[in-house]
Amino acid sequence: MEAILSSQHVPAASIWFPEDDRAEILRMIDEALQSGRLTLGPIGANLEAEFAARHAVQHAVAVASGTSALEIVLRAVGVAGREVVVPANTFHATAAAVIAAGATPRFADCDPATLAVDPSSVAGLLGPQTAAVVVVHIGGFVAPSVRQLQELCSTSGVALVEDAAHAHGSSLDGEFAGTFGVAGTFSFYPTKVIAGGEGGMIVTNDQHLADEARIYRDQGKASFLTNLHTRLGSNWRMSEPHAAITLTQLRRLDEFIAHRTSIAAGYDAALPELGLTPVAIPVGAVTNYYKYIAYLPEGVDRPVLKKRLREEFDVSLSGEVYEVPLHLQPVYEPWAAGPLPGAEELCARHVCLPVSAVMTTAQRDHVLTALREVLP
């Protein structure tokens, strides 16, 4: 890995497909082409089985994207015509899936210490119309507050759904992301720790929910071999080529996490002297370091900092998680209801330092050198 990238150029993120994996992907795709099974075939089935085993769940259902995974789960738990509590700090797709599933999003405030939804804010939004709460594992780690959300949802009879798009292989106290609620959803978009090109996964221990997900992903058909439609599903299948790519990445997940963790350790040691405050990984948590997140010192202009790092040092920082909270996004104005100070603070003050499965220690040190020069 150490020789792949120049130490003087640091991209925001990098995807790694070793030569052996590329050959294996081509072999699997060739088998799919010969068989004619280009969707819902044996490669996808193998991916589902291995993903379920890796995340210690009974069922995994491969779908077209992380967004469709979340919409399918929300449809399966019956949110249509009701409300779903969503963190203000998350990607657009989380709330978009709620609306697409026929529900009304209610935006909850977030905790700057964890970037996760604040249980006290969630509690204030629960009511007779609440069908579900979505928790998002921002940056790849599971905040301990998920336990409070479990209790809140259990007491209120509300489904807890996990948007684990960032959190492949992450865990808290030995429990994997995706297993704290009725179902968890993952993304295989190219920026993720596991990059499949496109694709997503639903994990659950609920047999009925898994069965519903398989119906919804295939146009709502009762089975693959019939045109009897029992649900208003869509074309949410994962193709066999995408499954082949994702499967090779899944088999390297532990390797990817170990390397990302080693890069993060160097940041942890150096950042305090620079005035940056890393988001603390909770005791008992194992994170995949999808993002390395730190808060800037007061008074630092983030756009200026990023511009100088890029132009003067060839260091690119990735997009924040996230730059603008959902309740301030123009498209969600009809559902916004007042300020959410925690989400607004965390969105305004953090940066995501480069980290990947192929980042070298020399590149990490170059990032730190650049920060020393640029920070006041």
C-alpha positions in Angstrom: 0.0 0.0 0.0 2.8 2.5 0.9 3.9 3.0 -2.7 0.6 3.6 -4.4 0.3 7.4 -4.0 2.7 10.3 -3.9 3.4 11.6 -0.4 3.1 15.2 -1.8 -0.4 14.7 -3.2 -3.3 13.8 -0.8 -6.7 13.2 -2.4 -9.8 13.5 -0.2 -10.5 9.8 -0.6 -9.2 6.9 -2.6 -10.7 3.6 -3.8 -8.5 0.5 -3.8 -9.0 -2.6 -6.0 -5.9 -4.8 -5.8 -4.9 -6.7 -9.0 -6.1 -10.0 -7.6 -9.5 -8.5 -6.8 -9.9 -7.0 -10.2 -9.2 -10.4 -11.7 -11.7 -12.0 -9.4 -14.3 -9.4 -10.3 -13.8 -10.1 -14.0 -14.0 -13.8 -13.4 -17.4 -13.5 -11.6 -18.8 -11.1 -14.2 -17.7 -13.5 -17.0 -19.6 -16.3 -15.3 -22.7 -14.1 -15.0 -22.5 -13.2 -18.7 -22.2 -16.9 -19.6 -25.1 -17.9 -17.5 -27.3 -14.9 -18.4 -28.0 -14.3 -14.7 -27.3 -10.5 -14.5 -29.5 -9.7 -11.6 -30.8 -11.6 -8.5 -28.2 -14.3 -9.2 -25.7 -16.4 -7.2 -23.2 -13.5 -6.8 -25.7 -11.4 -5.1 -26.8 -14.3 -3.0 -23.2 -14.9 -1.9 -22.8 -11.2 -1.1 -25.9 -11.3 1.1 -24.8 -14.4 2.9 -21.3 -13.0 3.6 -22.5 -9.6 4.6 -25.0 -11.1 7.0 -22.3 -13.3 8.6 -19.9 -10.4 8.9 -22.5 -8.2 10.6 -23.9 -11.0 12.8 -27.5 -10.8 11.4 -29.9 -13.4 10.1 -30.9 -11.7 6.9 -29.2 -9.4 4.4 -31.0 -8.1 1.3 -29.0 -6.5 -1.5 -30.6 -3.6 -3.3 -29.8 -0.9 -5.8 -28.6 1.9 -3.4 -28.4 3.0 0.2 -31.3 5.3 -0.5 -33.5 2.6 -1.8 -32.5 0.4 1.2 -33.8 3.0 3.6 -37.0 3.6 1.6 -37.8 -0.1 1.5 -37.4 -0.5 5.2 -39.6 2.5 5.9 -42.2 1.2 3.6 -42.0 -2.2 5.2 -42.6 -0.8 8.7 -45.6 1.2 7.5 -44.7 4.8 7.8 -47.0 6.1 5.1 -49.3 8.8 6.3 -47.4 9.2 9.6 -44.3 11.0 10.9 -40.6 9.9 11.0 -38.0 11.6 13.2 -34.8 12.3 11.3 -31.5 13.8 12.5 -31.0 17.3 11.2 -27.4 16.4 10.5 -27.5 13.7 7.8 -27.3 13.4 4.1 -30.3 14.5 2.0 -31.2 10.9 1.1 -32.2 10.1 4.7 -35.1 12.6 4.7 -35.8 12.1 1.0 -36.5 8.4 1.7 -38.9 9.3 4.4 -40.9 11.5 2.0 -40.7 9.0 -0.8 -42.2 6.4 1.6 -45.2 8.6 2.2 -44.3 10.0 5.6 -43.6 13.4 7.1 -40.0 14.1 8.3 -39.6 15.7 11.7 -36.1 17.1 12.2 -34.4 16.4 15.6 -31.3 18.3 16.9 -27.9 16.6 17.2 -25.1 16.4 19.7 -21.9 18.1 18.6 -19.9 15.6 20.7 -21.0 12.7 18.6 -22.6 14.3 15.5 -25.5 11.9 16.2 -29.1 12.7 16.9 -29.9 13.9 20.4 -32.2 11.6 22.3 -33.7 14.5 24.3 -34.7 16.2 21.1 -36.1 13.0 19.7 -38.2 12.5 22.9 -39.8 16.0 22.3 -40.9 15.0 18.8 -42.5 11.6 19.6 -46.3 11.5 19.5 -49.2 9.4 18.3 -48.3 10.1 14.7 -44.7 8.9 15.0 -44.1 5.7 13.1 -40.3 5.5 13.2 -37.0 7.2 14.3 -34.0 7.1 12.1 -30.5 7.1 13.7 -27.5 7.8 11.5 -24.0 6.6 12.5 -22.2 9.7 11.2 -18.6 9.2 10.2 -18.7 5.4 10.9 -19.0 5.1 14.7 -22.0 4.1 16.8 -22.7 6.7 19.6 -23.7 5.2 23.0 -26.9 7.3 22.8 -28.3 4.6 20.6 -29.2 2.8 23.8 -31.4 5.7 24.9 -33.0 5.7 21.4 -33.7 2.0 21.8 -35.4 2.6 25.1 -37.4 5.6 23.8 -38.6 3.7 20.8 -39.5 0.5 22.7 -41.5 2.5 25.3 -43.3 4.4 22.6 -44.0 1.5 20.3 -42.0 3.2 17.5 -39.6 1.5 15.0 -35.9 2.3 15.3 -34.3 2.3 11.9 -30.6 2.6 11.3 -29.0 4.5 8.5 -25.6 2.8 8.6 -24.4 4.1 5.2 -21.2 5.1 6.9 -20.7 2.2 9.3 -19.8 -1.0 7.6 -18.2 -3.3 10.2 -18.5 -0.7 13.0 -19.7 -1.8 16.4 -20.5 -0.7 20.0 -19.9 -3.2 22.9 -19.6 -6.0 20.4 -22.9 -5.2 18.6 -22.7 -4.2 15.0 -24.1 -1.2 13.3 -27.4 -2.2 11.7 -28.4 -4.4 14.6 -29.7 -1.9 17.2 -33.1 -1.4 15.5 -35.6 -3.3 13.5 -33.3 -3.0 10.5 -30.2 -1.3 9.3 -29.3 0.0 5.8 -25.9 0.4 4.1 -24.5 2.1 1.0 -21.8 0.9 -1.4 -21.4 4.3 -3.2 -17.8 4.8 -4.3 -16.9 7.1 -1.4 -17.8 4.4 1.2 -15.5 2.1 3.0 -16.8 -0.7 0.8 -17.2 0.7 -2.7 -19.4 -1.2 -5.1 -20.0 1.5 -7.7 -23.6 1.6 -6.7 -25.7 -0.6 -4.4 -27.0 -1.0 -0.9 -27.9 -3.5 1.7 -30.6 -4.1 4.3 -29.8 -6.1 7.4 -32.4 -7.4 9.9 -33.2 -10.2 12.2 -36.9 -9.9 11.4 -37.9 -12.6 8.9 -41.1 -10.8 7.8 -39.2 -7.5 7.2 -36.6 -9.4 5.1 -39.4 -11.0 3.1 -41.1 -7.7 2.5 -37.8 -6.1 1.4 -37.3 -8.8 -1.2 -40.8 -8.1 -2.6 -40.3 -4.3 -2.6 -36.9 -4.5 -4.4 -38.3 -6.4 -7.4 -41.1 -4.2 -8.4 -43.4 -5.4 -5.6 -43.7 -8.9 -7.2 -44.8 -11.7 -5.0 -42.0 -13.8 -6.4 -39.3 -13.5 -9.1 -41.2 -15.8 -11.5 -44.6 -14.1 -11.4 -46.1 -10.9 -12.5 -48.5 -10.8 -9.5 -47.7 -7.5 -7.8 -48.5 -7.3 -4.1 -46.6 -4.1 -3.1 -45.9 -0.8 -4.7 -42.2 -1.6 -5.2 -39.7 -0.4 -7.8 -36.6 -1.5 -9.7 -34.4 -1.7 -6.6 -32.4 -4.8 -7.5 -28.6 -5.0 -7.3 -27.0 -6.2 -10.5 -24.6 -9.2 -10.5 -21.6 -7.0 -11.7 -22.2 -4.6 -8.8 -22.5 -7.5 -6.4 -19.2 -8.9 -7.7 -17.4 -5.6 -7.1 -18.9 -5.3 -3.6 -18.2 -8.9 -2.6 -14.4 -8.4 -3.2 -14.5 -5.2 -1.1 -16.4 -6.9 1.7 -13.8 -9.6 1.9 -11.2 -6.9 2.6 -13.3 -5.0 5.2 -11.2 -6.0 8.2 -8.0 -5.0 6.3 -9.5 -1.7 5.3 -10.6 -0.9 8.8 -7.2 -1.8 10.3 -5.4 0.5 7.9 -7.8 3.4 8.4 -7.4 2.9 12.2 -3.6 3.2 11.9 -3.8 6.4 10.0 -6.3 7.8 12.5 -4.0 7.0 15.4 -1.4 9.4 13.9 -4.0 12.1 13.7 -5.1 11.5 17.2 -1.6 12.0 18.5 -0.8 15.1 16.6 -4.0 17.2 16.3 -4.3 18.5 19.9 -1.1 20.5 19.6 -2.5 22.1 16.5 -5.7 23.2 18.3 -8.0 20.8 16.5 -10.3 18.6 18.6 -11.0 15.1 17.2 -14.4 13.7 17.7 -13.9 11.2 20.5 -14.5 7.5 19.7 -16.6 6.2 22.7 -15.3 3.5 25.0 -16.5 0.1 23.6 -16.9 1.4 20.1 -15.0 0.1 17.0 -15.2 2.5 14.1 -14.3 1.9 10.5 -13.1 5.5 10.2 -15.2 6.2 7.2 -14.4 9.8 8.0 -11.8 11.3 10.3 -13.7 14.2 11.9 -12.2 17.0 14.0 -13.4 20.4 15.2 -11.5 23.5 14.1 -10.3 26.1 16.6 -12.6 29.1 17.1 -12.3 31.7 14.4 -10.9 29.6 11.7 -12.6 30.1 8.3 -13.2 26.6 7.0 -13.5 27.5 3.2 -10.3 29.5 3.4 -8.5 26.7 5.2 -9.6 24.1 2.7 -8.6 26.4 -0.2 -5.1 27.0 1.2 -4.5 23.3 1.9 -5.5 22.4 -1.7 -3.7 25.2 -3.5 -0.5 25.5 -1.4 0.0 21.9 -0.3 -2.1 19.7 -2.7 -4.1 18.4 0.2 -7.8 17.9 -0.4 -10.3 17.6 2.4 -13.5 15.6 1.8 -17.0 17.1 2.1 -18.2 17.6 5.6 -20.8 15.4 7.3 -22.5 17.6 6.8 -22.0 21.3 5.7 -25.6 22.4 6.0 -28.2 20.7 8.3 -31.4 19.4 6.6 -33.7 22.0 8.3 -31.7 24.7 6.6 -31.7 23.1 3.2 -34.1 24.9 0.8 -35.8 21.7 -0.3 -36.9 20.9 3.3 -38.2 24.3 4.1 -41.8 23.0 4.3 -40.9 20.7 7.1 -38.5 22.9 9.0 -39.6 24.1 12.4 -37.2 26.5 14.1 -33.5 26.5 14.9 -31.6 23.4 15.9 -28.4 24.8 17.6 -26.5 21.6 18.1 -26.8 20.5 14.5 -26.0 24.0 13.3 -22.8 24.2 15.4 -21.4 20.9 14.4 -22.1 21.4 10.7 -20.3 24.8 10.8 -17.2 23.9 12.7 -15.9 20.5 11.7 -13.6 19.2 9.0 -12.9 15.7 7.6 -9.2 14.9 7.2 -8.1 12.5 4.4 -8.2 8.8 5.3 -8.5 5.7 3.1 -7.4 2.1 2.8 -4.4 3.2 0.7 -3.3 6.4 2.4 0.4 6.3 3.4 1.9 7.5 6.7 3.9 9.9 4.6 0.7 11.4 3.2 -0.8 11.7 6.7 2.4 13.4 7.9 2.1 15.8 4.9 -1.5 16.7 5.9 -0.2 17.4 9.5 2.6 19.6 8.1 0.2 21.5 5.9 -2.2 22.1 8.9 0.7 23.4 11.0 1.5 25.9 8.2 -2.0 27.0 7.5 -3.6 27.2 11.0 -3.1 30.4 12.9 
